[in-house]
Amino acid sequence: MRTLLATLLVSLSLSATAQPATLNGNTLDGQPFSLDALRGKVVMLFFWNTDCAPCIQKMPELRANAAGWRGKPFELVLISTDRDRTAALAYLQTLKQIEKNGPAMPALWAGDLKFAAPLAAPAAVPLTLVIDTKGAIVARHAGRIAPEAWDDVAGLLP
């Protein structure tokens, strides 16, 4: 109950600002990326790095849920905060080899990105942000991805 209440309070305070999040740069495979281009979709940003055991442990769950929402206006975006871009790239290439039919999702490295308020690279990972169809951050989950994060997404999907 406390977690649900805390999530609701964070959601309400984030919704009150309702300033669209802005994020631009390139994906790890060199494609241009803009969060603005995802308006109209519910977006989950997952900040992670290869040294973070909880982050790596949650990757299968993230990918399974993203696969379950294929065809819905939902996008999961992975943002690595590794110090070295090559660590994230190597991990994701291995993941693609293991899961050849896994869901396609943008994978970014924080060092290649331009953040604009209210969005910034986090000091600690994992961090999950849920963004509504208008581009506003409506939920923030620090630490392991709580089930409430998926509830937030489901509640925003048509």
DSSP file with accessible surface (Angstrom, degrees, kcal/mol):
  #  RESIDUE AA STRUCTURE BP1 BP2  ACC     N-H-->O    O-->H-N    N-H-->O    O-->H-N    TCO  KAPPA ALPHA  PHI   PSI    X-CA   Y-CA   Z-CA
    1    1 A M     >        0   0  185      0, 0.0     4,-2.6     0, 0.0     5,-0.2   0.000 360.0 360.0 360.0 -43.0    0.0    0.0    0.0
    2    2 A R  H  >  +     0   0  220      2,-0.2     4,-3.0     1,-0.2     5,-0.2   0.902 360.0  50.2 -61.9 -41.6    2.8    2.4    0.9
    3    3 A T  H  > S+     0   0   79      2,-0.2     4,-2.7     1,-0.2    -1,-0.2   0.921 111.7  47.8 -62.5 -43.7    4.5    1.7   -2.5
    4    4 A L  H  > S+     0   0  100      2,-0.2     4,-2.6     1,-0.2    -2,-0.2   0.932 113.8  47.2 -63.2 -43.7    1.3    2.3   -4.4
    5    5 A L  H  X S+     0   0   97     -4,-2.6     4,-2.7     2,-0.2    -2,-0.2   0.932 112.6  49.1 -63.6 -43.9    0.7    5.5   -2.5
    6    6 A A  H  X S+     0   0   52     -4,-3.0     4,-2.6     1,-0.2     5,-0.2   0.923 111.9  49.0 -62.3 -42.6    4.3    6.7   -3.0
    7    7 A T  H  X S+     0   0   15     -4,-2.7     4,-2.8     2,-0.2    -1,-0.2   0.919 111.3  50.1 -62.4 -43.0    4.0    5.9   -6.7
    8    8 A L  H  X S+     0   0   93     -4,-2.6     4,-2.8     2,-0.2    -2,-0.2   0.931 111.2  48.4 -62.0 -43.9    0.8    7.8   -6.9
    9    9 A L  H  X S+     0   0  102     -4,-2.7     4,-2.5     2,-0.2    -2,-0.2   0.917 113.0  47.3 -64.1 -41.8    2.3   10.8   -5.2
   10   10 A V  H  X S+     0   0   51     -4,-2.6     4,-2.7     2,-0.2     5,-0.2   0.937 112.4  50.8 -63.4 -43.0    5.3   10.8   -7.5
   11   11 A S  H  X S+     0   0   21     -4,-2.8     4,-2.6     1,-0.2    -2,-0.2   0.920 111.4  47.6 -61.1 -44.0    3.0   10.4  -10.5
   12   12 A L  H  X S+     0   0  104     -4,-2.8     4,-1.8     2,-0.2    -1,-0.2   0.921 113.1  47.3 -65.1 -42.0    0.9   13.4   -9.4
   13   13 A S  H  X S+     0   0   71     -4,-2.5     4,-0.9     1,-0.2    -2,-0.2   0.893 114.4  46.9 -68.7 -36.1    3.9   15.6   -8.7
   14   14 A L  H  X S+     0   0   37     -4,-2.7     4,-1.7   124,-0.2     3,-0.5   0.902 111.2  51.8 -70.1 -38.5    5.4   14.7  -12.1
   15   15 A S  H  < S+     0   0   53     -4,-2.6    -2,-0.2    -5,-0.2    -1,-0.2   0.841 100.5  63.5 -66.0 -31.4    2.1   15.2  -13.9
   16   16 A A  H  < S+     0   0   86     -4,-1.8    -1,-0.2     1,-0.2    -2,-0.2   0.864 106.3  43.2 -62.6 -34.2    1.8   18.7  -12.3
   17   17 A T  H  < S+     0   0   94     -4,-0.9    -1,-0.2    -3,-0.5    -2,-0.2   0.895  79.9 174.1 -77.1 -39.8    5.0   19.8  -14.1
   18   18 A A     <  +     0   0   55     -4,-1.7    -3,-0.1   119,-0.2    -1,-0.1   0.610  16.1 152.9  45.1  20.8    3.8   18.1  -17.4
   19   19 A Q        -     0   0  102     -5,-0.3   118,-0.5   118,-0.1    -1,-0.2  -0.685  52.4-110.4 -75.7 125.8    6.8   19.6  -19.3
   20   20 A P  B     -A  136   0A  56      0, 0.0   116,-0.3     0, 0.0     2,-0.2  -0.307  30.2-118.3 -60.0 139.3    7.5   17.2  -22.2
   21   21 A A        -     0   0    0    114,-3.5     2,-0.4    97,-0.1    96,-0.1  -0.564  27.1-156.1 -76.7 141.3   10.7   15.3  -21.8
   22   22 A T  E     +B  116   0B  40     94,-0.8    94,-1.6    -2,-0.2     2,-0.3  -0.984  21.1 160.2-125.0 131.7   13.3   15.9  -24.5
   23   23 A L  E     +B  115   0B   0     -2,-0.4    12,-2.8    92,-0.2    13,-0.4  -0.945   7.8 172.2-152.1 124.7   16.1   13.5  -25.5
   24   24 A N  E     +BC 114  34B  57     90,-1.8    90,-3.3    -2,-0.3     2,-0.3  -0.970  25.2  86.3-135.8 151.8   18.1   13.4  -28.7
   25   25 A G  E     - C   0  33B  14      8,-2.2     8,-3.2    -2,-0.3     2,-0.3  -0.983  68.2 -54.2 161.0-149.3   21.1   11.6  -30.0
   26   26 A N  E     - C   0  32B  76     86,-0.5    83,-0.6    -2,-0.3    86,-0.1  -0.929  41.7-118.3-125.5 149.9   21.9    8.3  -31.7
   27   27 A T  B >   -D  108   0C  10      4,-3.1     3,-2.1    -2,-0.3    81,-0.3  -0.299  40.8 -99.0 -73.6 169.3   21.2    4.7  -30.9
   28   28 A L  T 3  S+     0   0   10     79,-3.2    80,-0.1     1,-0.3    -1,-0.1   0.751 126.6  55.1 -63.9 -22.5   24.1    2.4  -30.3
   29   29 A D  T 3  S-     0   0  101     78,-0.4    -1,-0.3     2,-0.1    79,-0.1   0.239 125.1-102.3 -96.3  15.8   23.7    1.1  -33.9
   30   30 A G  S <  S+     0   0   45     -3,-2.1    -2,-0.1     1,-0.3     3,-0.0   0.493  74.5 138.1  87.5   5.9   24.1    4.7  -35.2
   31   31 A Q        -     0   0  114      1,-0.1    -4,-3.1    -5,-0.0    -1,-0.3  -0.600  60.3-104.4 -84.5 144.4   20.5    5.5  -36.0
   32   32 A P  E     -C   26   0B 105      0, 0.0     2,-0.4     0, 0.0    -6,-0.3  -0.384  39.6-163.7 -64.7 143.9   19.1    9.0  -35.1
   33   33 A F  E     +C   25   0B  19     -8,-3.2    -8,-2.2    -6,-0.1     2,-0.3  -0.999  16.5 170.8-133.9 136.8   16.9    9.0  -32.0
   34   34 A S  E >   -C   24   0B  35     -2,-0.4     3,-0.8   -10,-0.2     4,-0.3  -0.969  27.6-150.9-143.6 126.2   14.5   11.6  -30.7
   35   35 A L  G >  S+     0   0    4    -12,-2.8     3,-1.9    -2,-0.3     4,-0.2   0.850  99.2  66.3 -62.0 -31.7   12.1   11.1  -27.9
   36   36 A D  G >  S+     0   0   67    -13,-0.4     3,-1.7     1,-0.3    -1,-0.2   0.846  91.3  62.3 -57.7 -33.8    9.8   13.7  -29.6
   37   37 A A  G <  S+     0   0   82     -3,-0.8    -1,-0.3     1,-0.3    -2,-0.2   0.675  97.4  59.3 -68.1 -15.0    9.3   11.2  -32.5
   38   38 A L  G X  S+     0   0   24     -3,-1.9     3,-2.0    -4,-0.3    -1,-0.3   0.356  72.9 131.2 -95.9   5.1    7.7    8.8  -30.0
   39   39 A R  T <   +     0   0   91     -3,-1.7    95,-0.2     1,-0.3    94,-0.1  -0.292  65.7  41.4 -57.0 142.6    4.9   11.2  -29.0
   40   40 A G  T 3  S+     0   0   48     93,-2.5     2,-0.3     1,-0.4    -1,-0.3   0.262 104.7  87.1  96.5 -10.4    1.6    9.3  -29.2
   41   41 A K  S <  S-     0   0   74     -3,-2.0     2,-0.4    92,-0.2    -1,-0.4  -0.879  82.6-117.0-116.2 153.0    3.2    6.3  -27.6
   42   42 A V  E     -e   74   0C   0     31,-3.0    33,-2.4    -2,-0.3     2,-0.4  -0.750  39.5-159.7 -81.5 131.7    3.7    5.3  -24.0
   43   43 A V  E     -eF  75 131C   4     88,-2.5    88,-3.3    -2,-0.4     2,-0.5  -0.961  16.4-162.5-121.7 135.3    7.4    5.2  -23.4
   44   44 A M  E     -eF  76 130C   0     31,-2.4    33,-3.0    -2,-0.4     2,-0.6  -0.981   9.9-160.2-113.4 118.2    9.4    3.4  -20.7
   45   45 A L  E     -eF  77 129C   0     84,-2.8    84,-2.5    -2,-0.5     2,-0.6  -0.892   5.4-166.4 -95.7 125.7   13.0    4.6  -20.4
   46   46 A F  E     -eF  78 128C   1     31,-2.8    33,-3.0    -2,-0.6     2,-0.5  -0.946   3.4-160.4-117.0 109.9   15.2    2.1  -18.6
   47   47 A F  E     +eF  79 127C   0     80,-3.1    80,-1.5    -2,-0.6     2,-0.3  -0.798  31.5 142.7 -88.4 129.9   18.6    3.5  -17.4
   48   48 A W  E     -e   80   0C   0     31,-2.2    33,-3.1    -2,-0.5    34,-0.3  -0.889  32.3-152.3-152.0 173.3   21.1    0.7  -16.7
   49   49 A N    >   -     0   0   29     -2,-0.3     3,-1.5    31,-0.2     7,-0.2  -0.974  33.0-111.1-154.1 164.4   24.7   -0.3  -17.0
   50   50 A T  T 3  S+     0   0   41     -2,-0.3     6,-0.0     1,-0.3    30,-0.0   0.651 114.2  58.7 -72.1 -14.9   26.6   -3.6  -17.4
   51   51 A D  T 3  S+     0   0  143      1,-0.1     2,-0.8     4,-0.0    -1,-0.3   0.443  85.7  92.3 -88.8  -1.1   28.1   -3.3  -13.9
   52   52 A a    <>  -     0   0   15     -3,-1.5     4,-2.2     1,-0.2     5,-0.2  -0.828  58.1-166.8-100.6 103.5   24.6   -3.3  -12.3
   53   53 A A  H  > S+     0   0   58     -2,-0.8     4,-2.8     1,-0.2     5,-0.2   0.916  89.0  50.6 -58.5 -45.6   23.5   -6.8  -11.4
   54   54 A P  H  > S+     0   0   36      0, 0.0     4,-1.4     0, 0.0    -1,-0.2   0.883 109.5  53.3 -61.7 -33.4   19.8   -5.9  -10.9
   55   55 A a  H  > S+     0   0    0      2,-0.2     4,-0.7     1,-0.2     3,-0.4   0.952 111.9  42.9 -62.8 -50.4   19.8   -4.1  -14.2
   56   56 A I  H >< S+     0   0   47     -4,-2.2     3,-0.9    -7,-0.2    -1,-0.2   0.896 111.3  55.7 -65.1 -38.9   21.1   -7.2  -16.1
   57   57 A Q  H 3< S+     0   0  115     -4,-2.8     4,-0.4     1,-0.2    -1,-0.2   0.805 107.1  50.9 -64.1 -28.3   18.7   -9.5  -14.1
   58   58 A K  H 3X S+     0   0   41     -4,-1.4     4,-2.6    -3,-0.4    -1,-0.2   0.610  84.5  89.2 -86.0 -11.9   15.7   -7.4  -15.3
   59   59 A M  H <X S+     0   0    1     -3,-0.9     4,-2.7    -4,-0.7     5,-0.3   0.907  85.8  51.0 -56.0 -44.8   16.6   -7.4  -19.0
   60   60 A P  H  > S+     0   0   76      0, 0.0     4,-2.6     0, 0.0    -1,-0.2   0.925 111.8  48.1 -60.2 -40.1   14.6  -10.7  -19.7
   61   61 A E  H  > S+     0   0   59     -4,-0.4     4,-2.6     2,-0.2     5,-0.2   0.926 112.1  49.5 -63.2 -44.4   11.6   -9.2  -18.0
   62   62 A L  H  X S+     0   0    0     -4,-2.6     4,-2.5     1,-0.2    -1,-0.2   0.944 113.5  45.3 -58.4 -48.8   11.9   -6.0  -19.9
   63   63 A R  H  X S+     0   0   16     -4,-2.7     4,-2.4    -5,-0.2    -1,-0.2   0.895 112.4  51.4 -66.1 -38.2   12.2   -7.8  -23.2
   64   64 A A  H  X S+     0   0   62     -4,-2.6     4,-2.1    -5,-0.3    -1,-0.2   0.929 112.5  45.4 -65.7 -44.2    9.3  -10.2  -22.4
   65   65 A N  H  X S+     0   0   54     -4,-2.6     4,-1.1     2,-0.2    -2,-0.2   0.906 112.1  51.5 -66.7 -39.7    7.0   -7.4  -21.5
   66   66 A A  H >< S+     0   0   11     -4,-2.5     3,-0.6    -5,-0.2    -2,-0.2   0.921 110.4  49.5 -62.0 -40.9    8.0   -5.3  -24.6
   67   67 A A  H >< S+     0   0   34     -4,-2.4     3,-1.5     1,-0.2    -1,-0.2   0.892 106.7  56.3 -64.7 -36.9    7.3   -8.4  -26.8
   68   68 A G  H 3< S+     0   0   62     -4,-2.1    -1,-0.2     1,-0.3    -2,-0.2   0.743 107.1  49.6 -67.0 -22.5    3.9   -8.8  -25.1
   69   69 A W  T X< S+     0   0   57     -4,-1.1     3,-2.1    -3,-0.6     5,-0.3   0.146  76.2 139.1-104.8  18.4    3.0   -5.3  -26.1
   70   70 A R  T <  S+     0   0  149     -3,-1.5    -3,-0.1     1,-0.3     5,-0.1  -0.371  71.7  27.7 -57.1 140.2    3.9   -5.5  -29.8
   71   71 A G  T 3  S+     0   0   90      1,-0.4    -1,-0.3     3,-0.1    -2,-0.0   0.365 102.1 103.3  86.8  -9.0    1.3   -3.8  -31.8
   72   72 A K  S <  S-     0   0  106     -3,-2.1     2,-2.6     2,-0.1    -1,-0.4  -0.705  91.2 -98.8 -99.1 159.6    0.4   -1.4  -29.0
   73   73 A P  S    S+     0   0   41      0, 0.0   -31,-3.0     0, 0.0     2,-0.4  -0.401  84.3 119.3 -77.4  69.3    1.5    2.2  -28.8
   74   74 A F  E     -e   42   0C  16     -2,-2.6     2,-0.4    -5,-0.3   -31,-0.2  -0.995  40.6-173.1-136.6 140.8    4.4    1.4  -26.5
   75   75 A E  E     -e   43   0C  35    -33,-2.4   -31,-2.4    -2,-0.4     2,-0.5  -0.990  10.9-156.1-138.0 127.3    8.1    1.7  -26.7
   76   76 A L  E     -e   44   0C   4     -2,-0.4     2,-0.5   -33,-0.2   -31,-0.2  -0.904  15.0-167.2 -98.2 126.6   10.8    0.5  -24.4
   77   77 A V  E     -e   45   0C   0    -33,-3.0   -31,-2.8    -2,-0.5     2,-0.5  -0.976   7.3-152.7-119.7 122.0   14.0    2.5  -24.6
   78   78 A L  E     -eg  46 107C   2     28,-2.5    30,-3.2    -2,-0.5     2,-0.5  -0.824  10.2-170.8 -94.7 128.6   17.2    1.2  -23.0
   79   79 A I  E     -eg  47 108C   0    -33,-3.0   -31,-2.2    -2,-0.5     2,-0.3  -0.945   9.9-151.7-124.3 110.0   19.8    3.8  -22.0
   80   80 A S  E     -eg  48 109C   0     28,-3.2    30,-3.2    -2,-0.5    31,-0.3  -0.620  11.9-170.6 -80.2 135.3   23.2    2.6  -20.9
   81   81 A T        +     0   0   35    -33,-3.1   -32,-0.2    -2,-0.3    -1,-0.1   0.131  37.5 142.1-107.7  17.3   25.1    4.7  -18.4
   82   82 A D        -     0   0   11    -34,-0.3    29,-0.3     1,-0.1    28,-0.1  -0.230  58.9-128.3 -54.5 148.3   28.3    2.7  -18.8
   83   83 A R  S    S+     0   0  244      1,-0.2     2,-0.5    27,-0.1    -1,-0.1   0.844  99.0  48.7 -65.4 -33.8   31.4    4.7  -18.7
   84   84 A D  S >> S-     0   0   90      1,-0.1     3,-1.1    27,-0.0     4,-0.9  -0.944  73.9-149.1-115.3 123.8   32.5    3.1  -21.9
   85   85 A R  H 3> S+     0   0   67     -2,-0.5     4,-2.2     1,-0.2     3,-0.2   0.829  95.4  64.4 -56.1 -35.4   30.1    2.8  -24.9
   86   86 A T  H 3> S+     0   0   83      1,-0.2     4,-2.6     2,-0.2    -1,-0.2   0.811  94.0  59.8 -66.8 -27.3   31.7   -0.5  -26.0
   87   87 A A  H <> S+     0   0   33     -3,-1.1     4,-2.1     2,-0.2    -1,-0.2   0.944 109.9  41.7 -64.7 -46.7   30.6   -2.3  -22.8
   88   88 A A  H  X S+     0   0    0     -4,-0.9     4,-2.6     2,-0.2     5,-0.2   0.921 114.7  51.6 -65.6 -43.4   26.9   -1.6  -23.6
   89   89 A L  H  X S+     0   0   43     -4,-2.2     4,-2.4     1,-0.2     5,-0.2   0.932 110.2  48.4 -60.8 -45.4   27.4   -2.4  -27.2
   90   90 A A  H  X S+     0   0   50     -4,-2.6     4,-2.1     2,-0.2    -1,-0.2   0.920 112.1  49.2 -62.4 -44.0   29.0   -5.7  -26.5
   91   91 A Y  H  X S+     0   0   52     -4,-2.1     4,-2.4     1,-0.2    -1,-0.2   0.940 113.0  46.3 -61.3 -47.5   26.3   -6.7  -24.1
   92   92 A L  H  X S+     0   0   13     -4,-2.6     4,-2.3     1,-0.2    -1,-0.2   0.866 110.1  53.4 -68.1 -33.8   23.5   -5.8  -26.4
   93   93 A Q  H  X S+     0   0  107     -4,-2.4     4,-1.7    -5,-0.2    -1,-0.2   0.919 110.4  48.0 -65.6 -40.4   25.1   -7.6  -29.4
   94   94 A T  H  X S+     0   0   72     -4,-2.1     4,-2.0     2,-0.2    -2,-0.2   0.927 110.0  52.6 -63.8 -43.5   25.4  -10.8  -27.3
   95   95 A L  H  X S+     0   0   18     -4,-2.4     4,-2.8     1,-0.2    -2,-0.2   0.911 107.4  51.8 -59.2 -42.1   21.8  -10.4  -26.2
   96   96 A K  H  < S+     0   0  122     -4,-2.3    -1,-0.2     1,-0.2    -2,-0.2   0.855 108.7  51.1 -64.4 -35.3   20.7  -10.1  -29.9
   97   97 A Q  H  < S+     0   0  136     -4,-1.7     3,-0.4     1,-0.2    -1,-0.2   0.880 114.3  43.4 -68.9 -36.9   22.6  -13.3  -30.7
   98   98 A I  H  < S+     0   0  127     -4,-2.0     2,-0.7     1,-0.3    -2,-0.2   0.911 123.3  36.1 -73.9 -44.0   20.9  -15.2  -27.9
   99   99 A E    ><  +     0   0   63     -4,-2.8     3,-1.9    -5,-0.2    -1,-0.3  -0.661  68.4 168.1-111.0  74.6   17.4  -13.8  -28.6
  100  100 A K  T 3  S+     0   0  170     -2,-0.7    -1,-0.2    -3,-0.4    -2,-0.1   0.797  80.8  41.2 -61.5 -28.9   17.3  -13.6  -32.3
  101  101 A N  T 3  S+     0   0  149     -3,-0.2    -1,-0.3     2,-0.0     3,-0.1   0.139  87.5 132.0-105.2  20.8   13.6  -13.0  -32.4
  102  102 A G    <   -     0   0   24     -3,-1.9   -38,-0.1    -6,-0.2     2,-0.1  -0.181  69.0 -79.7 -67.6 163.4   13.5  -10.6  -29.4
  103  103 A P        -     0   0   11      0, 0.0     2,-0.3     0, 0.0    -1,-0.1  -0.370  43.1-118.3 -66.6 141.8   11.7   -7.4  -29.7
  104  104 A A        +     0   0   97     -3,-0.1    -3,-0.0   -38,-0.1     0, 0.0  -0.638  45.3 163.0 -76.3 134.5   13.3   -4.5  -31.5
  105  105 A M        -     0   0   30     -2,-0.3     2,-0.1   -30,-0.1   -28,-0.1  -0.983  43.6 -98.1-152.4 144.2   13.9   -1.6  -29.1
  106  106 A P        -     0   0   24      0, 0.0   -28,-2.5     0, 0.0     2,-0.5  -0.438  35.2-165.0 -64.1 132.8   16.1    1.5  -29.2
  107  107 A A  E     + g   0  78C  17    -30,-0.2   -79,-3.2    -2,-0.1   -78,-0.4  -0.993  13.3 179.3-121.6 124.2   19.3    1.1  -27.2
  108  108 A L  E     -Dg  27  79C   0    -30,-3.2   -28,-3.2    -2,-0.5     2,-0.5  -0.826  27.0-135.1-123.9 160.5   21.2    4.2  -26.4
  109  109 A W  E >   - g   0  80C  43    -83,-0.6     3,-2.4    -2,-0.3     4,-0.3  -0.976  19.5-136.8-116.1 127.2   24.4    5.2  -24.6
  110  110 A A  G >  S+     0   0   17    -30,-3.2     3,-1.6    -2,-0.5   -29,-0.1   0.822 101.8  64.2 -54.2 -31.7   24.0    8.2  -22.3
  111  111 A G  G 3  S+     0   0   51    -31,-0.3    -1,-0.3   -29,-0.3   -30,-0.1   0.705 102.1  49.9 -67.5 -18.2   27.3    9.7  -23.5
  112  112 A D  G <  S+     0   0   54     -3,-2.4   -86,-0.5   -86,-0.1    -1,-0.3   0.379  99.3  91.7 -95.3   0.6   25.8   10.1  -27.0
  113  113 A L    <   -     0   0   17     -3,-1.6     2,-0.6    -4,-0.3   -88,-0.2  -0.684  63.1-144.1-107.3 154.9   22.7   11.9  -25.9
  114  114 A K  E     -B   24   0B 154    -90,-3.3   -90,-1.8    -2,-0.3     2,-0.3  -0.961  24.5-163.4-112.6 111.3   21.5   15.4  -25.3
  115  115 A F  E     -B   23   0B  56     -2,-0.6     2,-0.3   -92,-0.2   -92,-0.2  -0.704   4.8-168.4 -92.7 147.2   19.2   15.6  -22.3
  116  116 A A  E >   -B   22   0B  40    -94,-1.6     3,-2.3    -2,-0.3   -94,-0.8  -0.992  38.4 -53.2-134.0 144.6   16.9   18.6  -21.7
  117  117 A A  T 3  S+     0   0   67      1,-0.4     3,-0.1    -2,-0.3   -95,-0.0  -0.183 121.8  30.4 -52.2 139.3   15.0   19.4  -18.5
  118  118 A P  T 3  S+     0   0   57      0, 0.0     2,-0.4     0, 0.0    -1,-0.4  -0.957 117.6  67.7 -91.0  13.0   13.1   17.8  -16.9
  119  119 A L    <   +     0   0    5     -3,-2.3     2,-0.3   -97,-0.2   -97,-0.1  -0.762  56.7 157.0 -99.3 137.9   15.1   14.8  -18.1
  120  120 A A        -     0   0   62     -2,-0.4    -6,-0.0    -5,-0.1    -4,-0.0  -0.980  49.7 -88.8-151.2 156.6   18.7   14.1  -17.1
  121  121 A A        -     0   0   52     -2,-0.3     2,-0.1     1,-0.1   -40,-0.0  -0.493  54.9-116.5 -64.9 134.6   21.1   11.1  -16.8
  122  122 A P        -     0   0   25      0, 0.0    -1,-0.1     0, 0.0     3,-0.1  -0.365   3.5-137.2 -77.0 156.4   20.6    9.6  -13.4
  123  123 A A  S    S+     0   0  116      1,-0.2     2,-0.3    -2,-0.1    -2,-0.0   0.755  90.7  27.8 -78.5 -26.2   23.3    9.4  -10.7
  124  124 A A  S    S-     0   0   74      2,-0.0    -1,-0.2    19,-0.0    19,-0.1  -0.976  86.0-105.3-138.5 149.3   22.3    5.8   -9.9
  125  125 A V  S    S+     0   0   32     -2,-0.3   -77,-0.1    17,-0.1     2,-0.1  -0.866  80.0  51.1-124.4 159.7   20.8    2.9  -11.8
  126  126 A P        +     0   0    9      0, 0.0    17,-2.7     0, 0.0     2,-0.4   0.521  67.4 159.6 -77.0 150.7   18.5    1.1  -12.3
  127  127 A L  E     -FH  47 142C   8    -80,-1.5   -80,-3.1    15,-0.2     2,-0.5  -0.991  19.6-165.1-138.7 131.6   16.1    3.9  -12.9
  128  128 A T  E     -FH  46 141C   0     13,-2.5    13,-3.0    -2,-0.4     2,-0.4  -0.976   3.2-171.4-120.6 128.4   12.8    3.5  -14.9
  129  129 A L  E     -FH  45 140C   9    -84,-2.5   -84,-2.8    -2,-0.5     2,-0.5  -0.964  10.3-152.4-117.2 137.3   10.8    6.5  -16.2
  130  130 A V  E     -FH  44 139C   0      9,-2.4     8,-2.8    -2,-0.4     9,-1.4  -0.939  13.0-165.6-109.6 129.2    7.3    6.1  -17.6
  131  131 A I  E     -FH  43 137C   2    -88,-3.3   -88,-2.5    -2,-0.5     6,-0.2  -0.953  12.2-134.7-118.9 131.7    6.4    8.8  -20.2
  132  132 A D    >   -     0   0   33      4,-2.8     3,-2.0    -2,-0.4   -91,-0.2  -0.126  36.9 -89.4 -79.1 179.7    2.8    9.4  -21.4
  133  133 A T  T 3  S+     0   0   56      1,-0.3   -93,-2.5   -93,-0.2   -92,-0.2   0.672 126.5  55.6 -66.5 -16.1    1.6    9.9  -24.9
  134  134 A K  T 3  S-     0   0  162    -95,-0.2    -1,-0.3     2,-0.1   -95,-0.1   0.411 121.2-104.9 -93.9  -2.5    2.2   13.7  -24.6
  135  135 A G  S <  S+     0   0    2     -3,-2.0  -114,-3.5     1,-0.3     2,-0.3   0.509  74.5 137.5  94.3   5.8    5.8   13.3  -23.6
  136  136 A A  B     -A   20   0A   6   -116,-0.3    -4,-2.8  -118,-0.1     2,-0.6  -0.673  58.8-120.0 -88.6 138.8    5.4   14.0  -19.9
  137  137 A I  E     +H  131   0C  14   -118,-0.5    -6,-0.3    -2,-0.3  -119,-0.2  -0.669  37.9 170.4 -74.0 118.6    7.2   11.9  -17.3
  138  138 A V  E     +     0   0C  15     -8,-2.8     2,-0.3    -2,-0.6  -123,-0.2   0.552  59.2  25.2-110.3 -13.1    4.4   10.4  -15.2
  139  139 A A  E     -H  130   0C   1     -9,-1.4    -9,-2.4  -125,-0.1     2,-0.4  -0.988  54.8-166.0-152.9 147.3    6.2    7.9  -13.0
  140  140 A R  E     -H  129   0C 128     -2,-0.3     2,-0.5   -11,-0.2   -11,-0.2  -0.998   6.1-174.3-135.1 124.3    9.7    7.4  -11.7
  141  141 A H  E     -H  128   0C  14    -13,-3.0   -13,-2.5    -2,-0.4     2,-0.3  -0.951   6.9-163.6-125.1 109.1   10.9    4.1  -10.2
  142  142 A A  E     +H  127   0C  71     -2,-0.5   -15,-0.2   -15,-0.2     2,-0.1  -0.700  59.9   9.7 -89.8 144.3   14.4    4.0   -8.7
  143  143 A G  S    S+     0   0   32    -17,-2.7     3,-0.1    -2,-0.3   -15,-0.1  -0.464 117.9   6.4  87.2-162.9   15.9    0.6   -8.0
  144  144 A R  S    S-     0   0  137      1,-0.2     2,-0.5    -2,-0.1   -16,-0.1  -0.180  92.9 -93.2 -52.3 146.4   14.6   -2.7   -9.3
  145  145 A I        -     0   0    6    -91,-0.2    -1,-0.2   -18,-0.1    -2,-0.1  -0.487  45.0-145.5 -68.1 117.4   11.6   -2.4  -11.6
  146  146 A A    >>  -     0   0   22     -2,-0.5     3,-1.9    -3,-0.1     4,-0.7  -0.492  21.6-115.0 -79.9 152.5    8.6   -2.6   -9.4
  147  147 A P  H >> S+     0   0   87      0, 0.0     4,-1.9     0, 0.0     3,-0.6   0.828 114.4  70.0 -55.5 -28.6    5.4   -4.2  -10.7
  148  148 A E  H 3> S+     0   0   40      1,-0.2     4,-2.6     2,-0.2     5,-0.1   0.789  87.6  63.7 -61.4 -27.2    3.8   -0.8  -10.4
  149  149 A A  H <> S+     0   0    0     -3,-1.9     4,-1.9     2,-0.2    -1,-0.2   0.925 105.5  44.2 -62.7 -41.8    5.9    0.4  -13.3
  150  150 A W  H <X S+     0   0   23     -4,-0.7     4,-2.9    -3,-0.6    -2,-0.2   0.866 111.3  54.2 -70.5 -34.5    4.2   -2.1  -15.6
  151  151 A D  H  X S+     0   0  104     -4,-1.9     4,-2.5     2,-0.2    -2,-0.2   0.893 105.8  53.8 -62.9 -39.8    0.8   -1.1  -14.1
  152  152 A D  H  X S+     0   0   33     -4,-2.6     4,-0.9     2,-0.2    -2,-0.2   0.935 111.6  44.5 -58.4 -46.5    1.7    2.6  -14.9
  153  153 A V  H >X S+     0   0    0     -4,-1.9     4,-1.3     1,-0.2     3,-1.2   0.953 113.1  50.0 -63.2 -50.2    2.3    1.6  -18.6
  154  154 A A  H 3< S+     0   0   51     -4,-2.9     3,-0.4     1,-0.3    -1,-0.2   0.883 107.5  55.4 -58.1 -38.0   -0.8   -0.6  -18.8
  155  155 A G  H 3< S+     0   0   68     -4,-2.5    -1,-0.3     1,-0.2    -2,-0.2   0.729 109.9  46.2 -68.3 -21.0   -2.9    2.2  -17.3
  156  156 A L  H << S+     0   0   63     -3,-1.2    -1,-0.2    -4,-0.9    -2,-0.2   0.639  93.3  93.2 -94.1 -18.3   -1.8    4.6  -20.1
  157  157 A L     <        0   0   23     -4,-1.3   -83,-0.1    -3,-0.4  -116,-0.0  -0.518 360.0 360.0 -78.1 145.6   -2.3    2.2  -23.0
  158  158 A P              0   0  125      0, 0.0    -1,-0.1     0, 0.0    -2,-0.1  -0.285 360.0 360.0 -71.1 360.0   -5.6    2.4  -24.9
